[in-house]
Amino acid sequence: MRQAGRHLSEYRRIRQKHDILTICKTPELCAEVSSLPVDVLGVDAAIIFADIMLPLESMGVRFEIKDGVGPLIHTPMRDLKSVMTLQDFHPKADAPFVLDAISLTKKRLDGRVPLIGFAGAPFTIASYLIEGRSTRDFIKTKILMYQDQKTWKLLMDKLVNAMSVYLRAQIYAGVDAVQLFDSWVGCLSPTDYRQFVLPYSRRLLDQLKNSGVPRIHFGTGTASLLEEMKAAGGDVFSIDWRIPIDQAWQRLGDDVALQGNLDPVVLLAGTKTIQAQTTEILKRTSGRQGHIFNLGHGMHPDTPTDRVIDLVKFIHNNTKKDRT
């Protein structure tokens, strides 16, 4: 999760010269940053360096990304008229830099590890558009969702169309898997998820079903939504630290893979704590196939790099006979 994140000194040096959007829009820089985790940390996959907001720029949304704050939408969308202004997204014409970066990153990785592409899920993108920035309570989003379902449907339809063509373009460009980030969907009840999110996420994921690459369905705070998220679709489900991974597998069934589920804060603790909690997760998976060890959410910016490297080595050394 955010493996090329702010804790890497190599990344920080690049950021001293370039802002996030510049890196995202410069294929050579993007390929360099995307490859850093593999080169420095020794992880088993790379994730293309991008931001979930990138497609919105060509759709007519003005925004900026501020360090420590995240995306800021200049004019939030909270009515039908504003949503109707959203334009169609055409990846080759509107975001060629992402596709070029994928090609360059694949060459840089040279078959060492797979490359993962991603996009924001309709609900999470909608929440940014409506709220205007990150939030903890999602009040404006929920009010629009409950009281103006015509606007909600149009917004979600437009986002499904945009993100599905975006992910298909990434697949065509060469990524080996795609991840749908529904980072904030954990704020919803199962009932609200079924009514206001599931149909749209399912339509998007169904459009990728025969793409030939695994589809990773990511969320946080989703312990109460696991069955609903499975109904929406995906081949791999990300599990945060709020539910034991074996319990999540019992609920989701043996026909899916799971990704997770170490609390990122654990990496700020000592080696004994890191290894103890990692061992507990590995014990609960019992070496079963289909487990992708990962953090439950993004790595904290002040995470010591040496602890991440030690964690990767510890996992590799303790799962040699089980790895595929």
Secondary structure, 3 states (H helix, E strand, C coil): CCCCCCCCHHHHHHHCCCCHHHHHCCHHHHHHHHHHHHHHHCCCCEECCCCCCHHHHHCCCCEEEECCCEEEECCCCCCHHHHHCCCCCCHHHHCHHHHHHHHHHHHHHCCCCCEEEEEECHHHHHHHHHHCCCCCCCHHHHHHHHHCHHHHHHHHHHHHHHHHHHHHHHHHHCCCEEEEEECCHHHCCHHHHHHHCHHHHHHHHHCCCCCCCCEEEEECCCCCCHHHHHHHCCCEEEECCCCCHHHHHHHHCCCCEEEEEECHHHHHCCHHHHHHHHHHHHHHHCCCCCEEEEECCCCCCCCCHHHHHHHHHHHHHHCCCCCC
